[in-house]
Amino acid sequence: MKRTRSIAILTGGGDCPGTNAVIRAVAKKAIIQFGMEVIGIEDGYEGLIHRRWRKLHYEDVSGILTEGGTILGTSNKSDPYRYAVGEGKKLQFSDVSKTVIANFKKLGVECLVCIGGDGTLFVSNKFHKEGVPIVAVPKTIDNDLRGTDVTFGFDTAVSIATEAIDRVHTTAQSHHRVMIVEVMGRTAGWIALYSGVAGGGDIILIPEIPYNIESVARKVKDRNRMGKRFSIVVVSEGAKPIGGEVVVRQVVKNSPEQVRLGGISFVLGHQIEQVTGIETRQVVLGHLQRGGTPTPTDRVLATCLGTKAVELIEAGQFGYMAAVKGRDITAVPIEEAAKGPRNVPAEHPLITSARSVGTCFGD
């Protein structure tokens, strides 16, 4: 009898709207078009370390297009090359990559589909170099992945942040306050830039443009003199003052990425009140940006990227990532995505457009 072809799929890193839509697209195309068996790895690479996986039937992926999160679970602490064992003073890191490779071989699948951001794909690229056949799909709300113009999840995060900015306008205007909306993004300012422009932010602060508190205060005072007795500040969690440092919310010792950013809005709010004397309030959106139903744009993008991944498998193009270039869904080497974050360029046209309508970037 002819052996059934099979593939495996995992979702790593932070949760992201549209991940289930990718799982659905990969599984349905693989099952319907090529008669493949699809194995779902649970909790990212954690599942390959501890042999946690299950077969995904057509019924398992039917109806999940609109669901947030991931039916497979995920982990942002399971780098097999630096896997945390123990707690507290007994915490140690060990290389369990050989275990992952051995467990992958036992599965007997022809390819591993990895859905993730730069951390997950950095690990995936290392496994590919060790002979594991991998195809990747770019996932992050931060939109900071190299090799693709956009990642799924970004549009949803921007939509959620923009709605929040729209809502704080009314309370800012009513109370004549400065309202600061803090958004995610790590070291990249894509969410702050796009939601800030879409929401009419008066001041947008991103990691790529260190700010001067005097410039920020000047913008607030100028608006007051013009009769605009409120201001909206949109700040990325990774923003920092000229010559200063980022605000660290937490250090997670058992994670490959130990530093968790957050809290810049409270530091900034205190500074603005001191310099301007104007009452200031903060809204930290946090994980709200990750949750809930993906936007139609992210559902469509996830479907296109997921089906492209199966096409790459069928063509034997392992070591590649489905990607967006202009209007095209194409493929780029995973190695490109693993090079580190893609930041907002200083000459980005949206920055130029925002400056031309009076938006302040704190410089």
C-alpha positions in Angstrom: 0.0 0.0 0.0 1.1 3.5 -0.7 2.3 5.3 2.4 0.3 8.4 3.4 2.3 11.6 3.3 2.4 13.6 6.5 3.5 16.9 7.8 3.7 18.5 11.2 2.9 22.0 12.3 3.7 24.1 15.4 3.0 27.6 16.7 5.7 29.3 18.7 6.3 32.6 20.5 3.5 35.0 21.6 -0.1 34.4 20.7 -1.3 36.3 17.7 -4.7 36.9 15.9 -4.8 34.9 12.7 -2.7 31.9 13.9 -5.7 29.6 13.8 -6.5 30.8 10.3 -3.0 29.7 9.2 -3.4 26.3 10.9 -6.7 25.9 9.1 -5.2 26.9 5.7 -2.2 24.6 6.0 -4.3 21.6 7.2 -7.2 22.0 4.8 -5.0 22.4 1.7 -2.7 19.5 2.8 -5.7 17.2 3.4 -7.9 18.2 0.5 -5.4 18.8 -2.3 -2.7 16.3 -1.4 -4.3 13.8 0.9 -1.7 14.4 3.6 -1.9 13.6 7.3 -1.3 16.6 9.5 0.2 16.4 13.0 -0.2 19.3 15.4 2.7 19.9 17.8 1.4 21.3 21.1 2.9 24.4 22.7 5.6 25.2 20.1 8.9 23.5 20.5 7.9 22.4 24.0 5.8 19.7 22.3 8.8 18.3 20.4 10.9 18.3 23.6 8.3 16.4 25.5 6.6 14.4 22.7 3.2 16.2 22.9 1.4 16.1 19.5 -1.8 14.9 18.0 -3.3 14.3 14.5 -5.4 17.1 13.1 -8.5 16.0 11.3 -10.5 18.1 8.9 -13.1 18.6 11.6 -10.5 19.9 14.0 -9.6 22.9 11.8 -13.1 23.6 10.5 -14.7 26.7 12.0 -11.5 28.2 13.5 -10.9 30.9 10.9 -12.4 33.6 13.2 -10.9 32.3 16.5 -8.1 34.2 18.2 -5.1 32.4 19.8 -4.0 29.0 18.6 -5.7 25.6 19.1 -2.2 24.0 19.4 -1.0 26.2 22.2 2.3 28.1 22.2 5.3 29.0 24.3 7.9 31.8 24.2 10.2 30.0 26.7 11.0 26.8 24.8 14.2 27.4 22.9 15.6 23.9 22.6 19.1 25.2 22.3 18.8 27.0 25.6 16.0 25.2 27.5 15.3 26.2 31.1 15.3 23.5 33.7 14.6 24.1 37.4 13.6 27.3 39.3 15.1 30.0 41.3 18.7 29.4 42.3 18.5 25.9 40.7 17.6 27.3 37.3 19.9 26.0 34.6 19.9 26.0 30.8 20.6 23.0 28.7 20.8 22.1 25.0 18.0 19.7 24.2 18.1 20.2 20.4 19.2 16.6 19.8 16.1 15.4 21.6 13.9 17.6 19.4 15.6 16.2 16.2 15.2 12.6 17.4 11.5 13.1 18.3 10.9 14.8 14.9 12.4 11.8 13.1 10.2 9.5 15.1 7.2 11.3 13.8 8.1 10.3 10.3 6.8 13.5 8.7 8.3 15.1 5.6 8.3 18.6 6.8 7.7 20.8 9.9 5.7 24.0 9.4 6.8 26.6 11.9 4.5 29.6 12.5 6.3 32.2 14.5 8.2 35.5 14.9 12.0 36.2 14.8 12.7 34.1 18.0 10.9 31.0 16.7 12.3 31.3 13.2 15.8 31.9 14.6 15.5 28.5 16.3 13.8 27.0 13.2 16.7 28.2 11.0 19.2 26.4 13.2 17.2 23.2 13.0 17.0 23.5 9.2 20.8 23.8 9.1 21.0 20.6 11.1 18.9 18.8 8.4 15.3 19.3 9.6 13.1 20.1 6.6 11.2 23.3 7.7 8.8 25.7 6.0 7.9 28.9 8.0 5.0 31.3 8.2 5.6 34.9 9.6 3.6 35.6 12.8 3.9 38.6 15.0 1.7 41.6 16.0 4.9 43.7 16.1 5.4 43.5 12.3 9.1 43.4 12.9 10.1 40.3 10.9 12.7 40.6 8.2 12.0 39.2 4.7 8.3 40.1 4.6 6.5 43.5 4.1 3.9 42.6 6.7 3.1 39.8 9.1 -0.4 38.5 10.0 -1.6 39.8 13.3 -0.3 43.3 12.8 -3.5 44.6 11.2 -5.6 43.3 14.1 -3.3 44.8 16.7 -3.4 48.2 14.9 -7.2 48.1 14.7 -7.5 47.4 18.5 -5.0 50.1 19.3 -6.7 52.6 17.0 -10.1 51.9 18.6 -8.6 52.6 22.0 -7.1 55.9 20.8 -10.4 56.9 19.4 -12.1 56.2 22.7 -9.6 58.1 24.9 -10.1 61.2 22.7 -13.5 61.9 24.4 -12.2 61.7 28.0 -9.1 63.7 27.1 -11.2 66.4 25.6 -13.8 66.4 28.4 -11.2 66.7 31.2 -8.6 68.8 29.3 -5.9 66.2 29.9 -3.0 64.6 28.2 -3.9 61.0 27.5 -1.0 58.5 26.9 -1.8 55.2 25.1 1.0 52.7 25.5 1.2 50.0 22.8 3.3 46.9 22.3 6.0 46.4 19.7 9.2 45.6 21.6 12.1 47.4 19.8 10.0 48.3 16.7 7.5 51.1 16.5 5.2 49.8 13.8 2.1 49.5 15.9 2.6 52.9 17.5 3.2 54.5 14.1 0.2 53.1 12.3 -2.3 53.3 15.2 -1.0 56.7 16.1 -1.6 58.1 12.6 -4.9 56.3 12.2 -6.1 57.5 15.6 -5.0 61.1 15.1 -2.3 61.0 17.8 -0.8 64.4 18.4 2.5 62.9 19.6 3.9 59.5 18.5 6.9 58.1 20.2 8.7 55.1 18.7 11.9 53.3 19.6 13.6 54.3 16.3 13.4 58.0 17.2 14.6 58.8 20.7 12.5 61.6 22.2 13.3 64.9 24.0 10.8 65.5 26.8 11.1 69.3 26.1 9.9 68.7 22.5 7.0 66.7 23.8 6.1 69.3 26.3 6.4 72.1 23.7 3.9 70.3 21.5 1.4 70.0 24.4 1.8 73.7 25.3 1.5 74.8 21.7 -1.8 72.9 21.4 -3.1 74.6 24.6 -2.2 78.0 23.3 -4.2 77.2 20.1 -7.3 76.3 22.2 -6.7 72.6 22.0 -6.8 71.9 25.7 -6.0 68.2 25.4 -3.3 66.0 23.7 -3.1 62.4 22.7 0.3 60.7 23.0 0.8 57.2 21.5 4.0 55.6 22.8 5.6 52.3 21.9 6.7 50.2 24.9 10.3 50.4 23.6 10.5 54.1 23.2 13.2 55.9 25.2 14.6 59.4 25.7 17.7 60.7 23.9 20.6 59.2 25.8 18.3 57.2 28.0 17.2 53.6 28.4 14.0 51.7 27.9 11.7 51.0 30.8 11.8 47.4 31.9 8.6 46.0 33.4 9.9 42.5 34.3 12.8 40.1 33.9 11.8 36.5 33.2 14.9 34.5 34.0 13.6 31.2 32.5 12.9 32.7 29.1 15.3 33.1 26.1 14.1 36.7 25.9 14.3 37.7 29.5 13.6 41.4 29.4 9.9 42.4 29.2 9.3 46.1 28.3 6.5 48.2 29.7 5.7 51.2 31.8 7.1 53.9 29.7 3.7 55.7 29.7 3.9 56.2 33.5 7.4 57.6 33.3 6.4 59.8 30.4 3.2 61.0 32.1 5.1 62.1 35.2 7.6 64.0 33.1 4.8 65.8 31.1 3.0 66.8 34.3 6.2 68.2 35.8 7.1 70.2 32.7 3.6 71.4 31.6 1.5 71.3 34.8 -1.2 69.6 32.8 -3.0 66.6 34.3 -1.9 63.4 32.5 -3.4 59.9 32.4 -2.1 56.6 31.0 -3.7 53.6 29.3 -1.6 50.5 28.8 -3.2 48.2 26.2 -0.9 45.3 26.8 -2.2 41.9 25.8 -5.5 43.3 24.6 -3.7 43.8 21.3 -3.0 40.1 20.9 -6.4 38.7 21.7 -9.8 38.2 20.1 -11.0 37.9 16.6 -8.6 38.7 13.7 -9.6 41.4 11.3 -10.7 40.3 7.7 -7.3 41.5 6.4 -5.5 39.2 8.8 -7.8 36.3 8.0 -7.2 36.7 4.3 -3.4 37.2 4.8 -3.2 34.1 7.1 -5.0 32.0 4.5 -2.7 33.1 1.7 0.4 32.5 3.7 -0.8 29.1 5.0 -1.6 27.8 1.6 1.7 29.1 0.2 3.5 27.1 2.9 1.9 23.9 1.6 3.0 24.8 -1.9 6.5 25.2 -0.7 6.4 21.8 0.9 5.0 20.2 -2.4 7.8 21.9 -4.3 10.5 20.7 -1.8 11.5 24.3 -1.0 12.5 23.6 2.6 14.3 26.3 4.6 12.0 29.0 3.2 9.3 31.2 4.6 6.0 32.3 3.0 6.3 36.1 2.7 4.6 39.2 1.4 6.5 41.3 -1.2 4.4 44.2 -2.5 1.1 42.5 -3.7 2.7 39.1 -4.1 2.8 36.1 -1.8 6.3 34.7 -2.3 9.1 32.8 -0.5 12.3 34.0 1.2 15.0 32.0 3.0 14.1 31.6 6.7 17.7 32.8 7.4 16.6 36.2 6.3 13.8 36.3 8.9 16.2 35.0 11.6 18.6 38.0 11.3 16.9 40.1 13.9 14.1 42.7 14.1 13.0 44.9 11.2 12.7 48.4 12.5 10.8 51.4 11.2 13.2 53.3 8.8 13.6 57.0 9.6 12.6 57.9 6.1 9.4 55.8 6.2 6.7 57.6 4.1 4.2 57.4 6.9 6.5 59.3 9.2 7.0 61.9 6.5 3.2 62.2 6.0 2.5 62.4 9.8 5.1 65.2 10.2 3.5 67.1 7.4 0.2 67.3 9.2 1.8 68.4 12.5 2.4 65.2 14.3 5.3 65.4 16.8 7.8 62.5 17.1 9.6 64.0 20.1 12.8 64.9 18.2 
